[in-house]
């Protein structure tokens, strides 16, 4: 056998872009690459000029403009656009961002009949001086005064909160919550220093990013320090579980698809590399650190009433991790509830399970953060079907 075709020299051409690169296509003359890029909380179309490796931002949308296909000459594109208060729809237009035409109007009743929350990007300084960016969402027509605050923690760890539409966020806004979505160190969409800022340091710098964000909203008079809640899924559940072992400031928490003990998840979990990168070493050559970074180690510190959620078919963060944390809380007489969902993987697929998860989260946060016994509105003919099975 021969050595195969000559593939030529290789080089990194995207080094000038600080952010996350998505779909890309070649220019017809191969002089450039067009790509979908996330920078901060906004997604736009960019061009890498291969002669100089320089990066040019082509569109300037404040929101998430995600190109999906292009004409043969790359002059036109089809894309999805959404932002805080605009549901996703399909658009077509020129690749310079002009002549945009919306092709779909998938959710007309949302903008016509529902009063939506207000989203904005904010920044604050973390404990070590690092600038952190996040999204603040407030109820419609908010004027002033402290509100109950719900802290959202994204997954990943290299996930990111972006300027996009989420119906559930507007539900929380409609219930009267201020909401903070921090892009803590380790998040995608920023420079490499921030992306790698949690290597061998999970639960430390990123935890401080969360706490200083909450402090910022309290200092602005937006958040009521006596009515704080948190929620997170996947790494958000991991960091959320860790957070309630480190502070008693939260009155209620919902953690989903968590890992509570890193050592016992070393083999079963799918994200093997995550543990090696973000903790360092292995359970046998770095046992103290693997134990110290685990929420289960510090579970005796928890005072926050905690709702725990997990899919029983989760192969990413395995279900026994939540069971251990729940059992440890129960054995100490702490306020907690655990709901397991049959058949569900890491991301829930069955609509009735998705609804049950959302309803139970709202019920828990309302009760423990605001002392409100909340009951969802039900259509009588469907009441009997709303069970987890």
N, C-alpha and C positions, 0 to 999 in steps of 0.2 A: 504494500500500500504506500502511496505517496504521502507527502506531508500536508496535502490539502491545499486549497487556494490561498494565495497571498492576501492576507487581510490588511496589510499596510500598517502604518503607525497608529497607535491609539493615544488619545489625549482627552482630558476632561474639558468640555466646552461650556459647562454651565456654572463654572466657578464664580462668575460675577453676579449670580442670582442668589439672594438670600431668601429662601422660601422653599416651598414644596412643589415639585414639578409633576404634573399629571399627564394627560394625553398630549402627544406631539406628532407632527407630520413634517416631512421635508418640503421645502420650497421647490417649485418645478425645476429650477436650474441648480438645485443642490447647494445654493450659496448660503442658505439659512435654514433654521428649524423653527417652526411655529409651535408654541406649547401653551398649555393651560397651566397657569401658575398661581399658587396661593402665597400671598405676601401679607403677613399680619392676619387680619380678619377678612380681607377681600380677595376674590379670585378674578383674574383677568387673563387676556391673551397677551403673550409676549413673543418676541422674536430674538433668537440667538444668531448673530451675524458671524458666520464661520470664518471669515477672513480675519476678524479681530477678536473673536470670542466675546464681543460686547453684547449686552442684553438690552433690548428696547421694549418698553411697555407700550403695547399698541392700543388697548382699550383702557378706559379709566373709570370703570363702574365702581360705585360704592355699593357693594353687595357681592353676590357670587355669580359670575358669568363664566359658565363652564362649556367651552366648545366641544362638540362631539363629532362633527364631520365637516368636510370642506369640499368646495368645488375643485375640479381638476386643476384650474389655474390658481387656486388658493385665494381668489378674490372675494369669494363668498363663504359663509359658514352658517351652520345650524348650531344652536347652543341653547342651554337651559339657563334662565336667569331667575334669581330669587334674592330677597333680602329680609330684614327683620320682620317686616309687615307685608311682604308680597309673596304669596305662594309660588312655587316653581311652575313655570310654563316654558314651552318651546318657542324660540324666536329664530328668525333668519335675518341676515344682514350682511353688509360688507365687512371684511376683516379689519377695517380701520374703525369699526364701531358705529358707522353711519348707516342710514337707510334701514333701520331696524324695524321689523314687522313681527308682531306677536301672532303665532299660528294657533295657539290653544288658550282657552280660558277655563281651566279645569275646575277651579273652585270659586265661581262667581259669588256665591252666597257669603263667603268669608269676608270679603271687603264690602259687600252690600249690606249685610245684616249684623255683623259682629264688630264690636268696638275692641280694637286690638291694643296690646301694650306698646310702650315706647322703648325702643332699643337704641343704645349709643355705646361707643367705644370709650373706655376710660383707661387711665394709666396711673400707676402708683409705684413707690419705691419700696422694695422688699428690705428685709432686715440688714442684708449685706450691701445695699446700695444698688442692686440689680433693678432695672426698670421692668415692670411687669405690665402687660396689657391684658385687658379683659373686656367683657361685655356687661353692661348694666341694663337691665330691663325693669321698667317701672309700670305700674298700672296706668291705664288711660286716664288722662286729665289729672294726673298727680300734680300737686302744687308745691307742697312743702310738708315737713314734719316727718318724724321717724315711723317706719313701717316694719312689720315682721320681715326678716330677711331669709331667703333660701339660697344657700351656697351650693352651686352645682360643681361637680368635679368630673372632668372628662376622662375617658379611657386612654389606652395606649400601651405604655405611658406616653407615646409620641402622638397622641391625638391632638385635636385643636377645636376650640369653639370659633365658628366663623359667622360672618354676616349672612345668615340664611334663615329660612322660615321654619319654625317648629310650632306645631299646634299646641303641644303640651305646655310650652313656655307661656303661651297666651292664656291658657287655662289658669296657671298659677298667678299670672298678672291679674286675671279677672277675679281671683279669690282675694286680691289685695296685697300680694307679696311684692316686695322688691326682690330682684334676683341678680346674683353675681355669678358670672361665668369666667373664671380666671384662666388665662393661658400661662400656666406655671412653667417654670424651667423644665425642659424635656419636651415641650410642645413643638409640633411641626409648624412651618409657616414663618419661621424667624431665622436668625443667623445660627451658625453652627455652635457658637458659644452657648446660646440659650438651649438649643436642641440637646447638647451634651452636658448641660448643667446639672443633670441628676445622675450621671454615671457614678456608680459606687456610692451614691448618696441619697437613695430614695427614702422618703419620709423625713428628710431634713430640710434642705433648701426649698423643695416644692411645698412642704408643709408650712414653712415660714411665708411663702408667697401667698398661700391661702389666708393665713392669719392676718397678714398686713393688709390684704385686700378688704377683709371684713373690718379691720380697724379704720381703714380709709373711709368706708361708707358710714361708720359710726361717727367719725369726726366731721363728716359733711352733714350730719343730722338726718341722713336718709334711713339708716338702719337702727332699729331699737335693740340695744345690747341685751335686753332681757327676753327677746323673741327671735332667737336664731335657730335655724334648722339647716341640715345638709342632706344631700343625696348624691349618689355616685354609682356607676356601673362599671364592671370590669376593673381596669386600674383605678377608676373613680371609686369603686367599692373597696378596693384595697387601701387606697389613700384615705378614703372616708373612714374605714374601720380603724386605721392607724390614728387618724385625727382624734377620734373620740377616746382613745387611750392616752392622749397627750394633753387634753384640755376638757374642762367641764362646762365650757361656755355655751354649748349647743343643747337646746331643750328637746330636740327630737332629731333622729337620723334614720335614713333609709339607705342600706348598702346592698348592692346586688352583684352576683357573680364574683365574689371576693376571694382572695387568698388570705388566710389568717396565719398560716404557718408555712414558711418558705421551705423548710427542710422536707416535710412530708409531701410537698408538691413537686419535689425535685424530679421524680420519675413520672408520675401520672399526668402532669400538666402538659399542654401543647407548647406553650411559650418557654421552652427550655432555655433559649438564648437570653431571654429577658432577665432571668434570674442571674445568669453568669455576668451579664453586662452591668446590671444595676445594683447588684450586691457585691459581686467580686468573689472569685474562687469557687469552691464547692463546699458542700456541707461537711466534708471530712478535713479539708485543709483550711477552712475559714469558719469553723462552727460557731464561734462567738458572734460573728457578724450576722450570720444567717438567723440566729436566734434573736439577736437584739433588734433586727429590722422587722420582726414578725409581730403583728398586732396581738396574737395569742399570748405572747410572752408578757404583755402589759395589760391583759384583759381585766385584772383586778382594779385597774384605775378607772374603768368605765362607770360613769354615772348617767350618761345620756340614754333615755329610752330608745331602743334600737329595733327597727324592722329589718329583717334579713330576707332576701329573695334569691332564688337560684333555680336554674333549669336542671332537671335530673339527668339530661343527656348532654350536659356541658363537658366538652373535651378540652376546652381552652383553660378554664379555671374550674377544677373539678368540684362537684357538689359537696363531698365530705368536708371541704374547707369551711363552708358556711355552717355545716352541722357542728363542727368542733367549736366554732365561735359562739354559736347559739347555746350549746350545752354548757360551755364555760360560764356564760352569762346567767343561765338558769341556775346552775349550781351555786352561784353567789347571790341568788335572789334578786337579780337585776330585772328591770322592766324590758322585756323583749318579746318578739314574735317572729317565727320562722315560717315562711310559705315556700314549699317546694312545688315545682310545676312539672308534671310528667311530660315526657317526650321532647321537652324544649332543649335546644342547644344553647350556645353562648348568647346568641341574639334570638329573642322569642319570635315564633312564626305564626302561632295560632291566634286569631283575633280575640277569642274570648279570654285567653291567657294574658294577652297584651292589655285588655281592658281591666281584667282583675288586678293585674300588677299596678296599673295607673290609679285605679280606685283605692286600693289598699294603701298606696303611698300617700295619696291626698288625705285619706282618713287618718293615718298615723300622724302626719305632720300637723294637720289641723288640730288634732286632739292635744298633742304634747307641746307644740309651739304656742298655740293660741287658746288652748282650753276650749275648743269648739268641737262638739259632737256632730260630725259631718256625715250626712247620708246622701248618696248620689241619687239624682232623679232617675226613675225607672219607668219604662213603658210596661204596664201591668202584664201584658200578654207575653213579655219576655223575661219576667222576673224569675220564673222557675228554671230557666236555662242558665242563669249566671252562677255557675259553680265551677270550681277548679277540678277537672277530672281528665 
